[in-house]
Structures are given as structure tokens and as C-alpha cells.
Amino acid sequence: MIRLILLALLATFVQNVAIEQKLDTPQARVYVATLTPHAPVVSKAGHATNRVLIYMDDGAMKMIEGSATSTNTFKRGDVRWRAASGPYTAENATDRPIRILEIDLKGTPSGPLPATALDPVKVDPQHYKVEFENEYVRVLRVTFGPGDKGAQHEHILNRVVFYLNDQPNAKADDVRLSGAATHAEANESSQTAYRIAVEIK
């Protein structure tokens, strides 16, 4: 009987949210969560890790945490921080599935962002803008117009890069891990390239 109940609960959970792992590194586990419309996902234990959420679709999410209920709307490409939390219920409030790229941080931050004279935000602010920053991550929104070329810059931290549209050497929704590098970037295509880089401290 207990086994049947557990199987039924698992089936409900699987129907309500599908998990597709993208990356698993010492610093973070990265996956896409696809939520079924109007199907509550109950997390009785809460979420033990801090995480960055990148919304892959337009949508709205109803959240119940304790006695508080809220509905958050978002657009594709919106990025939000969600700290570790207690029990909650999340529900896709739209009439279609929605996908969220979740970057679960495994450890504590190593300290402030290392200093470099070639920080992309400083040397190339036209293409690299800070979406938000805290003690755990710095999130950059990267935009290169058709034919744009960027300045030489340096990345010190590992970063998870999400591609919002097709661009040279990447497809929309690609997720990649990049490490330390000094380089200049260019967009050789005829359309604007959009991506998000989550630097892990």
C-alpha cells in the first residue's frame, strides 16, 4: 500500500514538472524545469540551495509560502535570484508549459569578485551590463548588434552562459559552462545576439 502511494505521488510530481539536467559542476547544478499548466508542485522540504532563475518563456507563477500567496509575471530572458527557502507550492498560472533554467549553487561564495583592469563591464559597457549582483553571483546581460565587435576583456570566474537566440556557434536555449579567459568577442551575423552570463563567485 505504501509503495502504491509513493508511486502515485511520484507520478503526480513527474506530470507537474519535468527536470532536464544541463550541467553538473563542483559549483552548480544547472537544469531546465518545465512546469505543466495549472498543476501545483508542492515542495514540502523547501529548497536547500540558493539559485538563479532564468525564465525561458513568457509566463506567470503562483507561489504559496506559509500564509502568503503571490503571483509573479515574467518575460523570456528575465533573471531572478531566489534564496534557499522553506516549504512552498509553485503553480504555472498560464495555459501552456513554461520552462525555467535553474542554476543551483552548491557552496558558499569564495569572496568578492576578483579585480581585473579588463573587467568586461568596465572596458566594454556597450555590450556587457550587470543585471544584478550579490555575494554569490554576478549576472551579466550580453548584447551584440549585427557586426558588433567588443573590446579585449578578461573573465576570471567560471560562468554559466545561456543563449537567448540563434547566433554564431550557438543555438537558442543552449547552455554552456565557460571558464577563465582573456579575449574579444564579435557578432558576425546579421541579427542581434542576446545572452546571459552568470558568474559564480
N, C-alpha and C positions, 0 to 999 in steps of 0.2 A: 504493500500500500504506500509506504513512504517513498519507495522508488518511483512509483507511478506519479505521485505528487511532484517529486523533483523533476521528472521528465516533462510534466505538464508546465511547470514554472519555466524550465529551460526553453521549451518550445515557444512560450509566450514572449520570453525575452528575445529570442532569435527573430521572431516575427516583427518585433517592435524596433529593433536596432541591429544592424549588421556591422561587424568590425572587419576592416581590411588593413592589416599591418603594412606599413610602407618602409619604415626604418626602425632599427633597434640598435642603439649605441650605448656606450657607458654613461652618456649624459642624458639621453632622452629616448623615449619610445614614441614613435610617430605613426599614427593610424588615421584612417578615414572612418568616421561613424556615420552611417546612413540611417536616418530615422523615418519610420513609417508614419504616414499622416494620422493624426488624432489617436495615437496609441501611446499611452503613458509608459515611460520607462522609470521604474522605481529602483532607486539606489538606496537600500536600507543602511548600508555601511558608509555611504558618502563617498567622497573621492579623496584618497590619501595624499595625492601629489598636486603640486602647483602645475598649471598648464597654460599654454597659449592656444586659443581657438581661432582658426581661420575659416570663415564661412565660404563654402564653395558654391552656394546657391542663395538666391533671394529667399527670405522666409521670415517666420516668426516662431518663437519658442515660449511656451508657458512653463514657468518654474514655480514649484511649491517647495518652500523650505520652512519647516516648522509651521507657524500660523500665517506666514507671509506668502502671498501669491503675486507674481508679476509676469508680464508678457514683454519680451524683448524682440524688436524687429531688427532685421539686418539685411544688407545687400551682399552680393558676391564680392569677395575681396575685403570685407570688413574684418578687423582683427581685434580680439578682446583678450584680456587677462582674466583668468579665473583661479583664485587661490584655493588651496586644499579646503575642503568643506565637509560638513556632516551630512546626514541623510537628506535626500531630496527626491523630488519627482520631476522629470522633464517630459514635455509633450510637444511634438511637432504640431503647431497650430495651423498649418496650411493644409491644402488638399492634395499635396504631392510630396514625394520623398524629398528630404533635404540632407545634404552632406556637409559634415564639419571635419576639417583637418585638425586633429588634436595632437599637440606636442606636449607629452607628459614629461616633466623634468624629474630626473631620478635622484639628484643630490642637492646639496647646498651650494650656493654660489661661491666661487673662489675669491671674489673681491671685486673692486671697481673695474670698469672697462680699462684695459691696458692703454697707456698713452702712446700715440704714434703721430708724428707730424703729417703722415699721409692718410689720416682717417678720411674715409670717403665722404663723410658728411661735411668735413671742413674743406677738402680740396675740390669737391665736385657736388656742391649743394643743389645744382640744377637737376641732377639725376638721382641723388640719394637723400631722402628725408626721413627723420625719425618719426615713426608712428607713435610709439611710446617706449619708455624705458623704466626699469626698476632694478632692484638689486640682483635679479635673476637673469634678465634678458634685456637686449636692446633690439627693437623691431624696426627694420628699415623698409620703407616703400621705395621701390626702384622703378624709375620710368625713363625709357629711352625712346625719343621720337624717331621717325624714319630717317636713317642715315646718320643718327647722332653718334658722336664719339666722346667718350669720357676721359677724364684726367687719370694719370697714373695714381694708384692708391694702394693701401695695404690693409688686408684683413688679418687680424691677429687671432680672433676667436673662431671656433667651429660654428657653423651656421646651417640651419635648415632653410632651403630655398624652395619656394612654391611659385610655380609659373601660372599666371592668370590667363594667358592666351598663347597661341602658337607663336613661336619666334625662332630665330636661327638656333639650331641644335637642341630645341626643346619643344614639347607639345603642351597645350593647355592641360592643367592639372598634374603635370609632372612634379615630383617631389625629390629633391636631391640633397645630399649632405656635402658641404664644401668645407675645406679646412683653411689653414693659414696660407696666404698668397699675396704677392705684390704684382699687380697687373693693371692694364687699362682695358675697358670694355667698349664695345661698339655694337650698334644695331645696324646690320647691313640689309635689313628687309625694308619693304615699302609701307609697313604699318608699325604703329607704336608698340613697344614691348613693355609689358607690365609684369612685375614680380614682387614677392615679399621675401625678405631675408630675416630670419630670427636668429640673432647672435646669442649664443648661450655662454653666460659668464661662469 
